[in-house]
Amino acid sequence: MSNREAHLDKIKAQIDEWGAEIDKLEAKARGAEADARIKYEEQLSEMRMQREKAREKWREMAESGEDAWESMKDGMESAWDSMSKAFKDAANKFK
């Protein structure tokens, strides 16, 4: 497996993990009282948006050629770090 494939697999695994976390928090939100449920839904919306951004970046990276991959890798890592932080921040508001 190439470094590129390993990197893409790692990102895909993180996106899948985020999906599972969203599912878990959706169940928690359904059991919450009305006021808390509204707050949870706002956070879930943010988390879904970050997950979709991550999926789009993953698609861009997966579809890029080898030359484009090298030139976009650093920028993607920075964007990925930002998305990851935003997702974690939203998830932490459930605690």
C-alpha positions as CSV (number, residue, x, y, z in Angstrom):
1,M,0.0,0.0,0.0
2,S,1.4,3.4,-1.0
3,N,1.8,6.3,1.4
4,R,-1.1,8.0,-0.5
5,E,-3.4,5.0,0.0
6,A,-2.5,4.7,3.6
7,H,-3.2,8.4,4.2
8,L,-6.6,8.2,2.4
9,D,-7.5,5.1,4.4
10,K,-6.7,6.9,7.6
11,I,-8.9,9.8,6.6
12,K,-11.8,7.6,5.6
13,A,-11.6,5.8,8.9
14,Q,-11.8,9.1,10.8
15,I,-14.8,10.1,8.7
16,D,-16.5,6.8,9.5
17,E,-15.7,7.3,13.2
18,W,-17.3,10.7,13.1
19,G,-20.4,9.2,11.6
20,A,-20.6,6.7,14.4
21,E,-20.1,9.5,17.0
22,I,-22.9,11.6,15.3
23,D,-25.2,8.5,15.5
24,K,-24.5,8.1,19.2
25,L,-25.1,11.8,19.9
26,E,-28.3,11.8,17.9
27,A,-29.6,9.1,20.1
28,K,-28.6,11.2,23.2
29,A,-30.4,14.2,21.7
30,R,-33.6,12.3,21.1
31,G,-33.7,11.5,24.8
32,A,-33.1,15.0,26.0
33,E,-35.6,17.6,27.1
34,A,-36.9,20.1,24.6
35,D,-34.5,22.9,25.5
36,A,-31.4,20.7,25.5
37,R,-32.6,19.0,22.3
38,I,-32.6,22.3,20.4
39,K,-29.0,22.9,21.6
40,Y,-28.0,19.4,20.6
41,E,-29.5,19.7,17.2
42,E,-27.5,22.9,16.5
43,Q,-24.3,21.0,17.5
44,L,-25.3,18.0,15.4
45,S,-25.8,20.2,12.4
46,E,-22.3,21.6,12.8
47,M,-20.9,18.2,13.2
48,R,-22.7,16.9,10.1
49,M,-21.4,19.9,8.1
50,Q,-17.8,19.2,9.2
51,R,-18.2,15.6,8.3
52,E,-19.5,16.5,4.8
53,K,-16.6,18.9,4.3
54,A,-14.2,16.1,5.3
55,R,-15.9,13.8,2.8
56,E,-15.5,16.3,0.1
57,K,-11.8,16.9,0.9
58,W,-11.3,13.1,0.9
59,R,-13.0,12.8,-2.5
60,E,-10.7,15.5,-3.9
61,M,-7.7,13.8,-2.6
62,A,-8.8,10.3,-3.8
63,E,-9.5,11.7,-7.3
64,S,-6.3,13.7,-7.6
65,G,-3.4,12.4,-9.7
66,E,-0.1,11.6,-8.1
67,D,1.5,14.9,-9.0
68,A,-1.5,16.9,-7.7
69,W,-1.6,14.7,-4.6
70,E,1.9,15.9,-3.6
71,S,1.1,19.6,-4.1
72,M,-2.2,19.5,-2.3
73,K,-1.2,17.2,0.6
74,D,0.1,20.0,2.9
75,G,-2.9,22.2,2.3
76,M,-5.3,19.3,2.9
77,E,-3.6,18.4,6.2
78,S,-4.1,22.0,7.4
79,A,-7.7,22.0,6.4
80,W,-8.2,18.5,7.9
81,D,-6.8,19.7,11.3
82,S,-9.2,22.6,11.2
83,M,-12.2,20.4,10.5
84,S,-11.1,17.9,13.1
85,K,-10.9,20.6,15.7
86,A,-14.3,22.0,14.8
87,F,-15.9,18.5,15.0
88,K,-14.3,17.8,18.4
89,D,-15.4,21.3,19.7
90,A,-19.0,20.6,18.7
91,A,-18.9,17.1,20.2
92,N,-17.5,18.4,23.5
93,K,-20.6,20.6,23.9
94,F,-22.6,17.4,24.5
95,K,-20.6,16.6,27.6
